[in-house]
Amino acid sequence: MDIESSDDEVPDLVPASTVVEEEGEIPNSKKVPVTIITGFLGAGKTTLLNYILTEQHGKKIAVILNEFGEGTSMEKSMSVGQEGELFEEWLELRNGCLCCSVKDNGVQAIENLMKKKGKFDYILLETTGLADPGPIASMFWIDEELCSDLFLDGIVTVVDAKYCLQHLEKTTEPGSINEAVKQVALADVIIVNKLDIVTVEEKETLIHAVSGINSASAIIETTKSRVDLGAILDLNAYTGDSVLNGTVDERRNRFVDTGTHNVDKKMSTVTLEISGELDPKKLDVFFQNLLWEKVYEDSKGSLMLILRMKGVLNIVDSSKRVLLQGVHELYDQQPTTEWEPEESRTNTVVFIGKNLERGVLLDGLEGCLAQH
């Protein structure tokens, strides 16, 4: 691989859309989407990224890496100084992709990458195998300057079909959640990899387990991390399209509760649907008590811990659907598309977390109704 010395050799990209901008806002069609790739050690993240970096797919994708497997061609992008320190170095690959090695969580790398804007139209950010992707996702809410050029498209978690259950079953201190479970819970797409080394029964047990944690995620079954890029890119998981598309019945089928599984009986997905207009002030108090103050408990007295929250809300005096997104203790509500005149304005909220109890969450949400 040769490092290109001139930026002029790669043409600027044509904007994907000419959507009219609202005053003070830049539409996502003109921002660069970012997909976070996460997964436990040995799951196949590096294999997936190596596949993307070497295949002729016609996309100009920038890949930011902070973990390298032994013997991969991507190790050539690493430079080690006399004291053993790791430097950032960008490689431009023959298929139009850019590759970068980083020594932090990727924030600095993204800022440096944006200086090369026009040479790529997508960013894949890989986390370390032991990383909780939540804080990285949250920076897209916290760092306003960063988000002026970028938007979070989704989180993709790669799991090892052979050893994932062992990682999920690892015990933790009371009141905490292990990293493998967090990676599954926060995923918008779960890639179940290495199916060639497990039996059909083992595969079905694993899929049932990850669905028990996160039933709102799409699941892709594969070997050697070979996936259709269309299945993991342009998800719009945080901008509303994937949540808003379809009828209420279709959304209900998309977010079916699976209950719990013996991997961790306290982890689950709960989907609530209620009619009526919600009071935004009451709603903020509910979310703050749930996410920040952590005052909600299940019937056994265990605190509810929310890892992921999303939904569509009908807010009082608003003609638009309001998109709800939350990761860990951060949440956001944004007006999106207009409700149709004859449409039933149903509030749909999905909670993924630990010690969740439907009745308690339902009471809390119904308490936010404007006429309550």
N, C-alpha and C positions, 0 to 999 in steps of 0.2 A: 504494500500500500504506500503510495506517495502522498506526501502532504502538499496540497496545492498551494502555490505561492502567490497566486493572484486571484482576487475576488472577482475580477472581470470575466473569468472563464465560465462562471455560472450566471445565467440571466436572472434578472429580477422576476419574481412571480407575479402573475396577473391576479388582482383581487378576486376572491371567489364569488363575491356578490356585490351588487350595487344598491343594497337596501338603504333607504333614506334614514339618516341618523336623527334621533331625537336630540333636542338641544342638551348639550352637556354630556351626552353619552356616546360611546363607541359601540356599535352592534358587534355581537360575537362573530358575525360573518367576516369582520375585518380584524379580528384578534387571532392570535395563534393558539390553537387548542393544545392542552397538555394532558397526557394520560400517565398516571402513576402505575408502574409495574411493581408489584410486591409479591412476596412469597417466601416460604421458609428456605433455609439452606438446602441446596441440592434439589430444589423443586423443578428447576429447568428455566429459570429467568434468563440466565446468560445464554442458554441455547436458543431461546425465543428471540432475544435481541440480536444474537449472531445471525440468525435466519433472516431477520429484518434487514440487517446491515449488508448482507451479501446477495439477497435475491433481487432480481430485476422486476420491481413492482411499479416503477414509474413515479414513486412518491419521493419528495425531498423531505426526509424525516431526520430530525436531530435527536440523537440518543445520548442521554447523560447517564454515565455509569459510575457507581461508586463501589462496585464489588466485582471481582474478576475470578473466574474459574481457572484452574491450572490448564495450561496448554491451549488456550484459545487465541485466535488471531487478534482479538481485541486487546490483548495485553500489550501489543505493540504501541498502543496509544498512551502507555504509562511512561513517565520519565522520573527517575529516582536520582536525587541529588547526592552529594558526597556524604551528607549526614543521614541519608536514608529518607529524606522528606519526599513527599509525593507532590509533583507539580501538575497543574492542569495543562493539557495539550490537546489541540483540536486536530482531528484528521478528517479530510474530505475524501470520501470513498468513491469508487468508480460508478456506483449506482445512484449517486447524487445525495446520499445520506451524509450526515456529519456525525462524528463520534467524539465524545469527550470523557476523560477520566477525571474524577473529582475527589477531594479529600474532606468534603463536608456533606451536608444533607442536600446539596444541590442548589441552594438559593443563590450563592455567588456565581455558580456555573450558569444558571439561567440568566442572571443579569449580564454576564459576559456574552452569552449566546445572543441576546437580543441586539447586541452591537452588530451582529452578522445578519440582521433581519433582511429578508429578501432572498436568502440562500436556502431557506427551508420553509415549510408550511405546516409543520407538525413537530411536537416535542414529546418524546418518551422519556420519563424520568424513573430510573430504577432505584429502589430503596435497598438497603442492606437486608440480609435475610432475617435479622433479628429486630428489624424496625417496625414500629407501629406507624402505619401510613397516615393516621389521623392528624398529627401535628403538621405534616407536610401538606396535606390537603387544606388544613386550616389557614396556612399562610396566604391562600388565595382570597381569604376574607380579611386578613389582618393587614397585608401589604398592599395598600391602594395603588402605589406607584407601579408595582409589579403587575397588578391586575389591569392596568390601563392598556397593556399590550397583550395580555394572556388571559385565558380562561380555563378552568379545570373542566375537562371533558368527562373524566371517569377514573375509577380505580379498578385495575385488573389484577387479580390474585392468582398466581400459579401454585398448584398444590401437587405434591408427589403422591401418586395413587398407592404406592407401596408403604410409605412411612407417615403419611399425613395424620392418620388416626392416632399414632403415637404422640405426635406433636400436640394434637388437639386435647389429648387426655392427660397431658402433663399437669401435675397439681401445682397450684399457686397459693400464695398466702390468702387468708380469708379476706373477702372484699375486693380482690384483684382478679384480673382476667389475663390469661397467658397470651403471648404475642401472636401465636398461630391462630387462635380463636379471633383475635382482633382483626387480623388480616382477612379472614373469611367473612366476618361480620360487616366490614366496611366495603367489601367488594361490590362493584356493579356488574362485573363478569368474573366468574371463577373458571379457570382452565384446569381441568383434571388431567394431569400429564402422566406419562409412563404407563399407559394402560397395557402395554405389551408384556409387562412383568407381573400382572395380577390376574386373578381369576375373575370371572363374571360376578361371582358372589361377593368377592372383595370389593370390586368396583361399585356394586349396588349398595353395599354397606357404607362405603365412603360417601357416595352421593347423597344417601339418606341422611348421613351425619351432617354434611355441610349444609344441606337444605334445612335441617332442623335448626341450625344456627341462623341462616340467612336464606329465607325462601323468596326474597325479592330480587335475588341475583340470577342472571342467566348463567347456565353451566355449559361449558364446551368440553367434550371428551376428545383427547388426542394422544398421540405418541410423538416423542422428539420435538415437542412444542411447535408442531406445524399447524398453524391456524390460518383461517381466512382473515386478512387484516380488516376487512369490512365488519367483522364480528367484534373487534376490540377497539376500533377507532371510530370517531364521530358518533359517540354514544349519546352526547348531549344529556348526560345523566344529571348534571347540575344546572342545566339551563331550561329544563322543563319539557322538552319534546318527548322524551321517553316516558315521562310521568303523565303528561297531559293527553297524549294520543289515545284515541279509542273511547268507547262508551264507558259508563260506570261499570257495567257488567264485565267488560273486557279488562278494566283495571282491577276489578275484584278477582278475576281469574289469574291475573298477573301476580297479585300479592296475596296468595292463599296462605293462611296460617298452617304450618306443619306441626305445631306443637313442639315438643322437646324430644331429645334423643339421649341415649345413655352416655354419649361422649361428655356432655355437660347438661344435666337436666335443668339447669337454671338459665341456659341460653335459649333464646327463642325470637321469633318474629311475630309481632302483633299488629294487625291491620284493623283500623277503626273507620267506620263510616257513619256520619250523622247528617241529618238535614237541618237547615236553618242557617241564619247569619251569625257569625262569630264576632264578638266584641274584641277589637285589637288590644285594648288595655288589659282585659281579663286574660287574653291569650298570652300576652307577654309575662304576666304574673305566673301563669301555669307553667310555661316553659322555663322560666327562671327558677321556680321552685323545684322543677323536675331535674333540670340540668345543672344548675349552680348550687342551690341550697340543698338539694338531694333530701327533700323531706318526705318523698313518697316511698312507702314500703309495701311489700306484698303481705299476704295474710299471715305469714310466718314471722313477720317483723324484720325481714331482710330488705336493705335499701335497694331501690331500683337503679341500675346503672345503664344509661343510654349510650350506645356507641354510634348509632346512625339513626337519623330521623328524616323523613321526607313525605311530601304530600301536596295536595291541592286544597286550598281553603276558600270559603265563601265569606268574605269579610263584609260587615255591615256598611251600607252606602257605597259599595264599590261595584262597578259594572264589569270588573275584570277578575279572572281567576288569579289567586295569589299562590305562588309557588313557595313551598316551605322546604328548606334544606338545613340539615344539622349534622355536625360531626363532633363527637365528644361534647364539650361544653359550649361550642359555638353554634349559632343558628342564624338563619337569614330568611326574610320574607320579601318576595319581589312580585309586583303585579305583572301579569303576562297578557294572555289573550282575552278578548271579550267573551262573556258567557253568551251562548245562543239564546234567542228570545224564548223558545219553548223548552229549553234544557233544564233538567232537574239539577239544581245547584247543590250537589252533594259534597260534603267535606270528606276527604279521604286522607288519612294519616297513617304512615307506616313507622313503627318503632322496632328497632333491632337492639337487643341488649340482654342484660342479666337480671333475673328475679322479676321479670315483667309479669304483671297480673292484669288481665283484660278489664275486669270490672273496675279496678282502681283507676286505670288510665281513662276508661270510658267516662267515669264520673267526673274526672278532672276536665276532660274535653267538653262534656256537656255543660259543665259549670261555666264555660266561656261563651255560651250562647247569649246573644244580645238581650233576649227576653227572659233569661233565667233569673 
